[in-house]
Amino acid sequence: MTQDELRGLATQAFGERLERLNPGALSDFLTSIQEALPGTQRGGIITVDDAPDSYEQAMREYFAAMLYAPPERAVASLWVTAAEMWVGMAGER
């Protein structure tokens, strides 16, 4: 998914300045776009070759990949990651 595609879907769902955005709506939005995100597949189990040994290592590898990714892909992926973190933090309260 490109930055422009993500921007279009997000502004359609939440308004031009994301004025209708809240953690619950964002969680639903993330679920609705899941299949369009890189690294997902329809149906079946997703397997990972050479899985990282820890969450910390997985995050290091992800951020390194985004540092060198094409800007369009990196921006969309980092936006979704930040959104997932906000939803997760809101659920902990």
C-alpha positions in Angstrom: 0.0 0.0 0.0 1.4 3.4 -0.9 1.2 6.6 1.1 -1.4 8.0 -1.3 -3.6 5.0 -1.0 -3.4 5.0 2.8 -4.1 8.7 2.9 -7.1 8.3 0.7 -8.6 5.5 2.8 -7.8 7.3 6.1 -9.3 10.6 5.1 -12.4 8.9 3.7 -12.8 7.1 7.0 -11.9 9.9 9.4 -12.1 13.2 7.6 -9.5 15.5 6.0 -7.8 16.3 9.3 -8.7 12.9 10.9 -11.2 14.7 13.1 -13.3 11.5 13.5 -10.3 9.4 14.6 -10.3 7.6 17.9 -8.7 4.3 19.1 -11.8 2.2 18.5 -12.4 3.5 15.0 -8.7 3.2 14.3 -8.7 -0.4 15.4 -11.6 -1.2 13.0 -9.8 0.7 10.2 -6.6 -1.3 10.7 -8.6 -4.5 10.5 -10.3 -3.4 7.3 -7.0 -2.6 5.5 -5.1 -5.6 6.9 -5.1 -7.6 3.6 -3.8 -4.7 1.6 -0.7 -4.3 3.9 2.6 -5.8 3.0 3.4 -9.1 4.7 -0.2 -10.3 4.9 -1.8 -13.0 2.9 -5.4 -14.2 2.4 -6.3 -17.3 4.4 -3.9 -19.8 5.7 -1.0 -19.5 8.1 1.7 -17.0 7.5 5.1 -18.6 8.0 8.3 -16.7 8.7 11.6 -18.1 7.7 14.5 -17.3 10.1 12.2 -15.7 12.7 13.9 -13.3 15.0 14.9 -14.6 18.4 13.1 -11.7 20.3 10.6 -8.9 19.9 13.5 -6.5 20.2 15.4 -8.0 17.3 12.2 -8.1 15.2 11.7 -4.4 15.8 15.3 -3.6 15.0 15.0 -5.5 11.7 11.7 -3.7 10.9 13.1 -0.2 11.6 16.2 -1.0 9.6 14.1 -2.2 6.7 12.0 1.0 6.8 15.1 3.1 6.9 16.1 1.8 3.5 12.6 1.2 2.1 11.3 3.4 -0.7 9.7 6.5 0.9 6.2 5.7 -0.2 6.3 2.3 1.4 8.1 3.4 4.6 5.7 6.3 5.4 2.6 4.0 5.0 4.2 1.2 7.1 5.4 3.6 9.8 2.0 5.3 10.0 0.3 1.9 10.4 2.8 0.9 13.1 2.2 4.1 15.0 -1.5 3.6 14.7 -1.2 0.0 16.1 0.8 1.3 19.0 -1.8 3.9 19.8 -4.6 1.3 19.7 -2.6 -1.0 21.9 -1.8 1.7 24.4 -5.5 2.8 24.5 -6.5 -0.8 25.3 -4.2 -0.9 28.3 -6.0 1.9 30.1 
